[in-house]
Amino acid sequence: MALETELVELMEAVASEINRTPKFRTLLKRLDKTLTNIQPILHESARLSKVLDRPERETKMFVIYLGNGKKLVLECSVIKWWNVHEKFDHANKLIRLDHELLRFFGVELQDYMTLSLRTLKEVYDLSDKMDRVLSTVSNQAGGFSSSFGVPELRDFIVGLDAHLQELKRILLNDTNQVLTVSAPGGCGKTTLAKMLCHDNEIKGIFGDNIFYVTVSRTTSLKTIVQKIFVHHLHVKNCEFQSDEDAKNQLENMISQMGSEKTLLVLDDVWAESQSIIQALKFPITGYKILVTSRSLFSVGSTYKLGLLNDEDARTLFYHSAFPCDGDRIIVPEDLITKMVKSCKGFPLALKAVGASLRGQGEVEWRTTLKKWSEGQSIFDSNSKLLLSLRASVDALVESLPIAHECFLDMGSFPEDEKIAASALMDLWIELYNLDKEGMYTIECLLELSSRNLLNLIVASKNASELEGYCNEHYVTQHDLLRELAIHLSSQDPIPQRKRLLIEIHANDIPEWWIKQTQQPISARLLSITTDETFSSDWYDLKAPKVEVLVLNTQGKKYALPHFIKTMNELKALNVTSYGIYPSELHELTSISHLSNLKRMRLEHVSLSPSIRSIYELKNLQKLSFIMCEIGNALESCTVDSPSMSPNLMEFEMANASDSGSVDSSPMPPNLTELEIDGCYDLKQAPASICYLSHLAKLSIINCHELDTLPKGLGSLLNLEILRVHSCTRLAKLPESIGNLCNLIYLDISDCLSINSLPDQIGELKGLRVFKMSGCHGLEELPASVTKLSLLEDVICDEETSYFWHYYESDLGDTKINVVEDDRLANFMKIVG
């Protein structure tokens, strides 16, 4: 029988590829598990006859599909790991194959298996899902590069054209200076504001004087003005003595524009921030303020954004629920109509609910509708909208349970902020034992993105698997969905919650905390968010089971809570400042004895020499400094080192040739990954990294003042990945680099000042990928590159490719991949 033959051949192909292709091993194991559970059905005539009780044409098409699936599996070993887009596209096709098998055998398999499988669900083209996610890459990456530049628009918008024309008419003709777009969360207020800013007529009137600021709940007037000056007007070291001072300087700046018209857009203003709108009103001709808010204000005029009409609601729902042609035929029209009507025209609800029902059968649609139809309408109020959106989250429990937990964890981060996927990965590795390469993390993010529960942003199209799936990915989330995550995480009594999410405004400690200082909490994840006025005056908190601690701050000074000392189970610590300037971080000594701490991420904080207390963390495996002010914090003490190995002593004596001393103060001794990103004042990489004998990944990127790497870098004999891209003043690589016998990946992209490579580069016998696009100072390649016998891929710009083509005949099977060079980005790196 053709069906059995194709299935057997597919099983053999999967079995042969599992051990050959580690980059797809997780997905192939899942596919192998599905095939193993399907196989008994082929030998039971009763069950098989039920499976084949369908049109003959459909069975024949499925047999052909299985043949193509076999080819897909056998292609796993030839997919290039440095090309993330190709990798994800292939991974999604494997997931689609798994889903198609479950769909075809679903009815019988559901009865036969005791496992919780994704039967009859999500049988749609996941490669199309990835295409849709990646199609917004350039738009979203540009749009979210800052929170106050005008964000780009998404690719599919429905039902707002008429609103745009009316909003534009009111803005240009109304005598009121302030115009507020008001509607409940998820109705498209922000999208409408973006459309206005990108409208050609509006751009013709206001030109470049459109200032877009996402306000959020805790933003102060001073912070808003700082954002405009620092990021939109590129004024450095912008400090204001008070809100009044900030207001006056902004007014002066706008007045100096003369006859030019100015539009200030304040997105997502909360009810308690009405005074900010009033304060930003100035008696200046041609100056307008557009506000978006869930609330109604007494300032200026109001445009109430209505819900979608039936036709537009249906169009949006179809786009979300049926992305592939033909999917709609499995669902009766009356069910679709009822579901659309149940969403009451809320755009966010239509998108999220439609995505949650994608690929499901009629039974699942009717079951969902029945749940919603019991009792009153689920959209009578915002709280009921949250309950309706819960269906999108509940559906994750069956399809990908870990993704359900990951969605709830998103409430750990402040609203309206861009979250690095690598930060999420650090949390989820320790909470859910996900793979350290990040494949599961991205799978969860893709799952959530496909359901419109978050937005996945890929900042670089040239990201590589070897450098990590998550390094070039970011996440944003609608604040209504963030509220949903918080709401669902807060159903249990506080002491019993497995994730405890705390927000502190000023010094207003929650009353339950003050009363329950002696009662321990059971949370595994603890998130504490404080604003710029918080004084770090902590109450005691007993949290013996916390494994992940997320601390979000905006203040200029921030002290770690003293009770962190008692968190003996803590495995991951994330401290992030969301203020304009880095927060001074204090009380780091409180973590020096946390023996289980494995991953630590410090972002946008100012470090002091007390950071050296973390060197006592013997089990710390990953350390990340992101956009930190380094100062002299990483400069180590210099002492005699008689116990140093001869090899390392040789390197360190070379390092000490100018200073006359030997650097012997180690970083955490068991680090396997060190990440330094965007630390603008880092001029020299600390020589102490040369002592990290277990280090496998070293990333020093976007550090534009860095001009020197340690001469003893070659002592890192276990180093596999070295990334030093976008270090624009780095002049050369150390000669000892040739000793990195295990290095398989090297990235020096956009290191504009490197004019030559050391001859020792040819000694990297294990090097497989070499990224070097944007190295415009490079004058030639050493002839030793012909010794790179295992080199598979060179990724470079066209200019650099000529140097490689000169040695092409000696490079064997090395592929020279030319990527487009972004000259504007390089220029910004030089001047910025």
Secondary structure, DSSP 8 states (H G I E B T S, - for coil): -HHHHHHHHHHHHHHHHHTT-GGGHHHHHHHHHHHHHHHHHHT-HHHHHHHT-S-HHHHHHHHHHHHHHHHHHHTGGGS-TT-HHHHHHHHHHHHHHHHHHHHHTHHHHHHH--S---TTS--S-HHHHHHHHHHTHHHHHHHTSSSSS-----S---S-HHHHHHHHHHHHH-S-SEEEEE--TTSSHHHHHHHHHH-HHHHHHHTT-EEEEE--TT--HHHHHHHIIIIIS--SS---SSHHHHHHHHHHHHHTTTT--EEEEEES--GGGHHHHHHT----TTEEEEEEESS--SSSEEEE-----HHHHHHHHHHHH--STTGGGGS-HHHHHHHHHHTTT-HHHHHHHHHHTTT--HHHHHHHHHHHHSSS-TTSSHHHHHHHHHHHHHTHHHH-HHHHHHHHHGGGS-TT--EEHHHHHHHHHHHH---TTSHHHHHHHHHHHHTTSSEEEES-TT--STT-TTTTEEEE--HHHHHHHHHHHTSS-GGG-SEEEEEE-TT---HHHHHTTTS----SEEEEEE-TT----------TT--EEEEEE-SSEEE--GGGGG-TT--EEEEEE-SSS-EEEE-GGGGTT-TT--EEEEESEE--GGGGGGGG-TT--EEEEES-B-TTTT---B---TTS-HHHHHHHHHHTTTTSS-B---S-TT-SEEEEES-TT--B--GGGGG-TT--EEEEES-TT--B--GGGGG-TT--EEE-TT-TT-----GGGGG-TT--EEE-TT-TT-----GGGGG-TT--EEE-TT-TT-----GGGGG-TT--EEEE-HHHHHHHHHTGGGSTT-EEEE----HHHHHHHHH-
